[in-house]
Amino acid sequence: MLELETLLAFGLGAGLMALAPVVAAVAGKDSKITGAVSGTGRSITKQGLKIGLVVANKTSSAVKGISRGLAEVGESFTDVLAEAKADLAQPGKAAK
């Protein structure tokens, strides 16, 4: 459902966020590299999540549209079936 690029972006961002505490322990909590790793990881993860949410929303809308269409087809079929049964129930009507 989600595209490969989205999953990769999310995974890379999440990996950088998970790596941030290790970098902070090695380089120091207030170092530039710690801030860069943490900020970049957060940004990439957020972008991946936003893309995933958009894709999920569009997919959900499409599925709902298809579902409504199928429900209408089902209703139409039920109506035609009821008419066919009514026609057969009338004496003197041949199957056409």
N, C-alpha and C positions, 0 to 999 in steps of 0.2 A: 504494500500500500504506500509506504513512504519511499521516496527515491533514495538511491544509494548516496548521493551527495549530501542529503539531509542527515542521513544516519552517520556518515563520516564526520560531518561538521559537529553534530551532537557528541559523538564519541571523542573527537579530538578536544573539544571544549571541556567536556567532563573530565577527560584525562589531565588536562592542564590544571583544572580546578583541584583535582585530587593531588596533583604534584605540588601545588602551591605551599602547603604546610612543610613539605620536605625542603623545598627551596628556602623557605623562611627559616628553618632550623639551621641550614648550612650557611646561607648568605646573611641572615639577620632579618628580623621582622620588618624593619623599616628600609630595607635596601631597595634600590630601583628595580633590580631583577625580580624580586619577590612581587612587587607591585605590577610589573609588566606581565609576569606569568599569570598572576591572579586575575588581572583586568582582561587580558586577552582570552583566557579560558572562560571567564564569565560572559564576555561579549560573544564569542563563538557559540557557546552553549545556548545563549539566549536567541541568537539568530537561527540556530538549528531548531529550537523549540517553536519559534514563530512560524517558520516554514512548515513544520510538521502540523501545527494548528490550522494553518490556512489549507493545507492539503486535506486534512481530516474534515474540515468544514465543507470544502467543495465536494469531497467524496460523499459525505453525509447528505448534502443537498441533492446530489445526483441520485443516490439510492432512494431518497424520499420521493423524488420525481418519478422514478421507475415504479416504485411501489404504488403511487397514486394511479399511474397509467394502467398497471396490472389490475388494480381494484376496479377501475372503470371498465376494462375489458371483461372482467368477471361479472360485473353487473349487467353489461350488455348481453353477455352469453346467457345469463340466468333469465333475462327478459325474453330473449328469443326462444329459449327452451320452454318457458312457460307458455308462450304463444303457440309453439308447436304442439304442446300437450293439449292446449285448449282446442286447437284445430282438430286434432285426432279424436277428442272427446265428443265433438259435434257429429251427430249422425248424418250420413250422406256425404261427408267430406272425404275425399280421397287424399292419400299422401302425395304431396306435390313437392 
